[in-house]
Amino acid sequence: MIESFVKESLAQDVGRGDLYALVESSVPCKADIIAKSDGIIAGTQYVDVLAKLENFEVVWGKQDSESFKKGDVLAIVKGDSHTILKVERTVLNILLHASSIATLTNRYVEIIKPYGVKLLDTRKTRPLLRVFEKYATRIGGAVNHRMGLDDSLMIKDTHLKTIKDLKSYIQKARIQIPFTAKIEVEAETFEIAKEAMACGSDIVMCDNMTPSQIQEIVKYRDENFPHILLEASGNISLETIESYAKSGVDAISSGSLIHQANWIDLSMKMD
């Protein structure tokens, strides 16, 4: 999967061929990939695959999940000039995209680390980039939520509108879905959360609730259904995530790890 991704990424950029290479013969060269801002590096696994495919060498100064500072040399790239200049933008785009997501994700993780709460990503990813973007959140310290609809059964508010009897539905689902698949129910109110627990869900997602509302649900869960996991979700930001971590939930999910990640600054400089 990584190989096909990097092949398609490079093919998109090269098109019918690099016009630069038509003019002069190739010469041996070396280039540095330099950080122009602070961050967490991600994407090295993908660049390594590209290097193998295109026959150039990468000597990493930093490995996935390691932090870097402005001015750090993240990697030294060696090869012939035609190849290095052909792959330059693809290499940088892979590192920029993944590292930006990992960097923002790590900021969230550091805030909630003292509370023992897991940070989860979501399915709010760019089309065809889910595996890559979820890889980046994982490098930043998050735990992957569902990769797709086949991972677990999540019953969202839209699903609940179509289900007349939640308990009966969950009972039938236990027979139909894989034994290892969990059932999660999205709850926007205390009453729905209590119903989801009573009906046999494995996880209850407290969606768009305040931390104080979630604290009440945590208390109820602890007293009545201690085996059920609680997840907080819905417009959770860097400014508010600590208050949710203090509520007693087991996990917090946020789509903003991906869709709010601003690109960091990297560049390639030829020696």
C-alpha beads as a LAMMPS data file, in Angstrom:
LAMMPS data file: protein, C-alpha beads

271 atoms
270 bonds

1 atom types
1 bond types

-500.0 500.0 xlo xhi
-500.0 500.0 ylo yhi
-500.0 500.0 zlo zhi

Masses

1 110.0

Atoms # bond

1 1 1 0.000 0.000 0.000
2 1 1 2.840 2.419 0.806
3 1 1 4.559 1.557 -2.464
4 1 1 1.497 2.291 -4.588
5 1 1 0.933 5.543 -2.684
6 1 1 4.442 6.889 -3.284
7 1 1 4.404 5.739 -6.910
8 1 1 1.165 7.619 -7.568
9 1 1 2.393 10.676 -5.673
10 1 1 5.560 10.850 -7.762
11 1 1 3.731 10.136 -11.022
12 1 1 1.346 13.009 -10.354
13 1 1 4.245 15.428 -10.001
14 1 1 6.444 14.141 -12.829
15 1 1 3.725 13.804 -15.426
16 1 1 5.214 12.784 -18.794
17 1 1 8.752 13.493 -17.572
18 1 1 10.964 16.067 -15.852
19 1 1 11.867 18.669 -18.486
20 1 1 14.974 19.622 -16.525
21 1 1 16.522 16.253 -17.317
22 1 1 16.251 16.859 -21.081
23 1 1 18.832 19.637 -21.069
24 1 1 21.968 18.424 -19.256
25 1 1 23.501 15.133 -18.217
26 1 1 23.064 13.978 -14.650
27 1 1 25.815 14.554 -12.058
28 1 1 26.311 13.138 -8.530
29 1 1 24.788 15.380 -5.863
30 1 1 23.891 15.662 -2.203
31 1 1 21.141 17.705 -0.536
32 1 1 20.014 18.470 3.004
33 1 1 16.408 18.491 4.153
34 1 1 16.296 21.312 6.682
35 1 1 13.648 22.201 9.253
36 1 1 12.547 25.826 9.080
37 1 1 10.224 25.437 12.071
38 1 1 9.872 23.158 15.111
39 1 1 7.907 19.923 14.976
40 1 1 7.616 16.136 15.132
41 1 1 8.886 14.215 12.122
42 1 1 6.697 11.711 10.294
43 1 1 6.789 10.261 6.807
44 1 1 10.213 8.661 6.871
45 1 1 8.772 5.199 6.200
46 1 1 7.185 6.480 3.009
47 1 1 10.286 8.333 1.844
48 1 1 12.374 5.197 2.430
49 1 1 10.107 3.290 0.051
50 1 1 10.412 6.050 -2.545
51 1 1 14.202 6.007 -2.171
52 1 1 14.288 2.285 -2.852
53 1 1 12.049 2.635 -5.895
54 1 1 14.011 5.552 -7.378
55 1 1 17.474 4.393 -6.319
56 1 1 18.632 7.275 -4.138
57 1 1 19.983 7.255 -0.593
58 1 1 18.535 8.914 2.483
59 1 1 20.544 9.265 5.696
60 1 1 18.124 10.296 8.419
61 1 1 19.095 12.749 11.128
62 1 1 15.723 12.166 12.797
63 1 1 13.392 9.165 12.863
64 1 1 9.601 9.032 12.945
65 1 1 8.117 10.501 16.153
66 1 1 11.296 12.377 17.124
67 1 1 11.101 16.110 17.720
68 1 1 13.151 18.634 15.769
69 1 1 14.000 22.309 16.006
70 1 1 14.282 25.026 13.398
71 1 1 17.625 24.638 11.653
72 1 1 17.962 20.878 12.234
73 1 1 19.063 18.725 9.300
74 1 1 16.373 16.069 9.147
75 1 1 17.977 14.063 6.371
76 1 1 20.794 13.984 3.837
77 1 1 19.754 12.851 0.364
78 1 1 22.329 11.428 -2.048
79 1 1 22.078 10.358 -5.674
80 1 1 22.266 11.648 -9.202
81 1 1 20.958 15.128 -9.913
82 1 1 18.178 14.024 -12.274
83 1 1 16.711 11.715 -9.645
84 1 1 17.106 14.023 -6.638
85 1 1 15.520 16.968 -8.412
86 1 1 12.725 14.776 -9.760
87 1 1 11.745 13.474 -6.317
88 1 1 12.370 16.690 -4.355
89 1 1 8.785 17.939 -4.188
90 1 1 7.296 14.505 -3.560
91 1 1 9.718 13.869 -0.701
92 1 1 9.018 17.250 0.859
93 1 1 5.248 16.948 0.438
94 1 1 5.215 13.550 2.155
95 1 1 7.289 14.838 5.069
96 1 1 5.401 18.130 5.320
97 1 1 1.964 16.565 5.288
98 1 1 2.737 13.765 7.735
99 1 1 4.927 15.849 10.056
100 1 1 2.353 18.634 10.282
101 1 1 -0.336 16.192 11.420
102 1 1 2.071 14.456 13.815
103 1 1 3.164 17.800 15.257
104 1 1 -0.381 18.972 16.035
105 1 1 -1.367 15.536 17.336
106 1 1 1.591 15.530 19.708
107 1 1 0.498 18.874 21.165
108 1 1 -2.848 17.307 22.089
109 1 1 -1.167 14.196 23.472
110 1 1 1.158 16.172 25.723
111 1 1 -1.769 18.071 27.241
112 1 1 -3.747 14.964 28.217
113 1 1 -0.823 12.676 29.089
114 1 1 -1.064 13.322 32.873
115 1 1 -4.650 12.043 32.902
116 1 1 -4.086 8.666 31.258
117 1 1 -6.630 9.339 28.524
118 1 1 -6.184 7.989 25.001
119 1 1 -6.331 10.395 22.070
120 1 1 -8.180 8.989 19.052
121 1 1 -8.319 10.165 15.456
122 1 1 -11.485 9.966 13.326
123 1 1 -12.618 9.154 9.781
124 1 1 -12.489 12.851 8.897
125 1 1 -9.622 12.340 6.469
126 1 1 -8.998 13.498 2.921
127 1 1 -10.311 11.057 0.299
128 1 1 -7.766 8.327 -0.514
129 1 1 -5.381 9.608 2.187
130 1 1 -6.852 7.831 5.223
131 1 1 -4.067 5.312 5.756
132 1 1 -1.380 7.976 5.308
133 1 1 -3.038 10.557 7.552
134 1 1 -3.875 8.048 10.280
135 1 1 -0.273 6.852 10.133
136 1 1 0.728 10.464 10.842
137 1 1 -1.571 10.786 13.861
138 1 1 -0.178 7.519 15.214
139 1 1 3.369 8.855 14.874
140 1 1 2.220 11.915 16.825
141 1 1 1.041 9.715 19.685
142 1 1 -2.646 9.154 18.945
143 1 1 -4.437 5.808 18.764
144 1 1 -6.221 4.999 15.524
145 1 1 -10.002 4.835 15.742
146 1 1 -11.836 3.041 12.943
147 1 1 -10.045 2.815 9.601
148 1 1 -13.418 2.176 8.002
149 1 1 -16.972 1.015 8.534
150 1 1 -15.851 -2.594 8.738
151 1 1 -13.668 -2.135 11.842
152 1 1 -16.432 -1.829 14.415
153 1 1 -20.119 -0.991 14.522
154 1 1 -20.672 2.634 15.417
155 1 1 -24.303 3.630 15.805
156 1 1 -24.430 7.388 15.286
157 1 1 -27.354 9.768 15.714
158 1 1 -28.224 9.283 12.057
159 1 1 -28.348 5.510 12.545
160 1 1 -30.505 5.850 15.658
161 1 1 -33.167 7.594 13.567
162 1 1 -33.578 4.323 11.634
163 1 1 -33.546 1.949 14.631
164 1 1 -36.841 1.395 16.455
165 1 1 -35.519 -0.851 19.246
166 1 1 -31.854 -0.316 20.122
167 1 1 -31.586 -3.298 22.456
168 1 1 -33.022 -5.665 19.868
169 1 1 -30.771 -4.220 17.188
170 1 1 -27.624 -4.713 19.301
171 1 1 -28.649 -8.269 20.156
172 1 1 -29.044 -9.081 16.453
173 1 1 -25.798 -7.276 15.640
174 1 1 -23.865 -9.497 18.066
175 1 1 -24.841 -12.463 15.895
176 1 1 -24.054 -10.800 12.569
177 1 1 -20.820 -8.870 13.141
178 1 1 -17.398 -10.451 13.856
179 1 1 -16.872 -11.706 17.409
180 1 1 -13.986 -9.284 17.936
181 1 1 -15.855 -6.192 16.679
182 1 1 -17.029 -3.683 19.273
183 1 1 -20.319 -1.793 19.243
184 1 1 -20.211 1.937 19.961
185 1 1 -23.237 4.187 20.349
186 1 1 -23.153 7.947 19.934
187 1 1 -25.068 9.803 22.630
188 1 1 -25.920 13.487 22.617
189 1 1 -27.816 13.396 25.914
190 1 1 -27.572 11.702 29.295
191 1 1 -30.735 9.710 28.541
192 1 1 -29.342 8.298 25.299
193 1 1 -26.080 7.428 27.061
194 1 1 -27.954 5.522 29.779
195 1 1 -30.038 3.694 27.152
196 1 1 -26.915 2.752 25.181
197 1 1 -25.328 1.260 28.294
198 1 1 -28.458 -0.649 29.240
199 1 1 -28.814 -2.005 25.708
200 1 1 -25.375 -3.623 25.741
201 1 1 -22.981 -1.272 23.949
202 1 1 -19.243 -1.674 24.467
203 1 1 -18.461 2.025 24.081
204 1 1 -20.566 5.141 24.475
205 1 1 -19.470 8.274 22.675
206 1 1 -20.476 11.438 24.526
207 1 1 -20.899 13.772 21.578
208 1 1 -20.953 17.565 21.823
209 1 1 -21.367 17.539 25.596
210 1 1 -19.729 19.810 28.127
211 1 1 -17.119 18.364 30.504
212 1 1 -19.558 18.709 33.412
213 1 1 -22.239 16.763 31.522
214 1 1 -19.723 14.034 30.783
215 1 1 -18.688 13.884 34.444
216 1 1 -22.279 12.928 35.312
217 1 1 -22.223 10.145 32.731
218 1 1 -18.853 8.927 34.020
219 1 1 -20.275 8.755 37.544
220 1 1 -23.316 6.823 36.300
221 1 1 -21.119 4.478 34.280
222 1 1 -18.810 3.793 37.203
223 1 1 -21.738 2.935 39.463
224 1 1 -23.727 0.812 37.007
225 1 1 -21.710 -0.337 33.986
226 1 1 -18.001 -0.131 34.896
227 1 1 -17.020 -2.382 31.956
228 1 1 -18.262 0.123 29.339
229 1 1 -15.784 2.545 27.815
230 1 1 -16.591 6.235 27.425
231 1 1 -15.348 8.455 24.622
232 1 1 -15.694 12.222 24.400
233 1 1 -16.010 13.864 20.998
234 1 1 -17.267 16.977 19.267
235 1 1 -15.501 20.292 18.651
236 1 1 -12.692 19.528 21.083
237 1 1 -9.754 21.895 20.680
238 1 1 -6.303 22.466 22.143
239 1 1 -7.894 25.002 24.479
240 1 1 -10.591 22.651 25.798
241 1 1 -9.115 19.156 25.648
242 1 1 -7.640 19.239 29.158
243 1 1 -11.051 19.874 30.709
244 1 1 -12.398 16.825 28.858
245 1 1 -9.436 14.719 29.961
246 1 1 -10.259 15.605 33.569
247 1 1 -13.853 14.368 33.185
248 1 1 -12.927 10.703 33.627
249 1 1 -13.508 9.458 30.074
250 1 1 -11.340 6.687 28.669
251 1 1 -10.651 8.360 25.328
252 1 1 -11.084 11.608 23.434
253 1 1 -11.501 11.709 19.668
254 1 1 -10.897 14.706 17.450
255 1 1 -11.003 15.223 13.710
256 1 1 -8.992 18.408 14.114
257 1 1 -5.778 16.382 14.459
258 1 1 -5.918 16.133 10.677
259 1 1 -8.148 18.857 9.278
260 1 1 -6.731 21.637 11.470
261 1 1 -3.043 20.772 11.031
262 1 1 -1.153 23.721 9.556
263 1 1 1.851 22.831 7.438
264 1 1 5.222 23.233 9.077
265 1 1 8.166 24.520 7.019
266 1 1 10.823 22.271 5.493
267 1 1 13.151 22.789 2.557
268 1 1 15.747 20.926 0.535
269 1 1 19.096 22.650 -0.043
270 1 1 21.608 21.300 -2.541
271 1 1 25.246 21.245 -1.445

Bonds

1 1 1 2
2 1 2 3
3 1 3 4
4 1 4 5
5 1 5 6
6 1 6 7
7 1 7 8
8 1 8 9
9 1 9 10
10 1 10 11
11 1 11 12
12 1 12 13
13 1 13 14
14 1 14 15
15 1 15 16
16 1 16 17
17 1 17 18
18 1 18 19
19 1 19 20
20 1 20 21
21 1 21 22
22 1 22 23
23 1 23 24
24 1 24 25
25 1 25 26
26 1 26 27
27 1 27 28
28 1 28 29
29 1 29 30
30 1 30 31
31 1 31 32
32 1 32 33
33 1 33 34
34 1 34 35
35 1 35 36
36 1 36 37
37 1 37 38
38 1 38 39
39 1 39 40
40 1 40 41
41 1 41 42
42 1 42 43
43 1 43 44
44 1 44 45
45 1 45 46
46 1 46 47
47 1 47 48
48 1 48 49
49 1 49 50
50 1 50 51
51 1 51 52
52 1 52 53
53 1 53 54
54 1 54 55
55 1 55 56
56 1 56 57
57 1 57 58
58 1 58 59
59 1 59 60
60 1 60 61
61 1 61 62
62 1 62 63
63 1 63 64
64 1 64 65
65 1 65 66
66 1 66 67
67 1 67 68
68 1 68 69
69 1 69 70
70 1 70 71
71 1 71 72
72 1 72 73
73 1 73 74
74 1 74 75
75 1 75 76
76 1 76 77
77 1 77 78
78 1 78 79
79 1 79 80
80 1 80 81
81 1 81 82
82 1 82 83
83 1 83 84
84 1 84 85
85 1 85 86
86 1 86 87
87 1 87 88
88 1 88 89
89 1 89 90
90 1 90 91
91 1 91 92
92 1 92 93
93 1 93 94
94 1 94 95
95 1 95 96
96 1 96 97
97 1 97 98
98 1 98 99
99 1 99 100
100 1 100 101
101 1 101 102
102 1 102 103
103 1 103 104
104 1 104 105
105 1 105 106
106 1 106 107
107 1 107 108
108 1 108 109
109 1 109 110
110 1 110 111
111 1 111 112
112 1 112 113
113 1 113 114
114 1 114 115
115 1 115 116
116 1 116 117
117 1 117 118
118 1 118 119
119 1 119 120
120 1 120 121
121 1 121 122
122 1 122 123
123 1 123 124
124 1 124 125
125 1 125 126
126 1 126 127
127 1 127 128
128 1 128 129
129 1 129 130
130 1 130 131
131 1 131 132
132 1 132 133
133 1 133 134
134 1 134 135
135 1 135 136
136 1 136 137
137 1 137 138
138 1 138 139
139 1 139 140
140 1 140 141
141 1 141 142
142 1 142 143
143 1 143 144
144 1 144 145
145 1 145 146
146 1 146 147
147 1 147 148
148 1 148 149
149 1 149 150
150 1 150 151
151 1 151 152
152 1 152 153
153 1 153 154
154 1 154 155
155 1 155 156
156 1 156 157
157 1 157 158
158 1 158 159
159 1 159 160
160 1 160 161
161 1 161 162
162 1 162 163
163 1 163 164
164 1 164 165
165 1 165 166
166 1 166 167
167 1 167 168
168 1 168 169
169 1 169 170
170 1 170 171
171 1 171 172
172 1 172 173
173 1 173 174
174 1 174 175
175 1 175 176
176 1 176 177
177 1 177 178
178 1 178 179
179 1 179 180
180 1 180 181
181 1 181 182
182 1 182 183
183 1 183 184
184 1 184 185
185 1 185 186
186 1 186 187
187 1 187 188
188 1 188 189
189 1 189 190
190 1 190 191
191 1 191 192
192 1 192 193
193 1 193 194
194 1 194 195
195 1 195 196
196 1 196 197
197 1 197 198
198 1 198 199
199 1 199 200
200 1 200 201
201 1 201 202
202 1 202 203
203 1 203 204
204 1 204 205
205 1 205 206
206 1 206 207
207 1 207 208
208 1 208 209
209 1 209 210
210 1 210 211
211 1 211 212
212 1 212 213
213 1 213 214
214 1 214 215
215 1 215 216
216 1 216 217
217 1 217 218
218 1 218 219
219 1 219 220
220 1 220 221
221 1 221 222
222 1 222 223
223 1 223 224
224 1 224 225
225 1 225 226
226 1 226 227
227 1 227 228
228 1 228 229
229 1 229 230
230 1 230 231
231 1 231 232
232 1 232 233
233 1 233 234
234 1 234 235
235 1 235 236
236 1 236 237
237 1 237 238
238 1 238 239
239 1 239 240
240 1 240 241
241 1 241 242
242 1 242 243
243 1 243 244
244 1 244 245
245 1 245 246
246 1 246 247
247 1 247 248
248 1 248 249
249 1 249 250
250 1 250 251
251 1 251 252
252 1 252 253
253 1 253 254
254 1 254 255
255 1 255 256
256 1 256 257
257 1 257 258
258 1 258 259
259 1 259 260
260 1 260 261
261 1 261 262
262 1 262 263
263 1 263 264
264 1 264 265
265 1 265 266
266 1 266 267
267 1 267 268
268 1 268 269
269 1 269 270
270 1 270 271
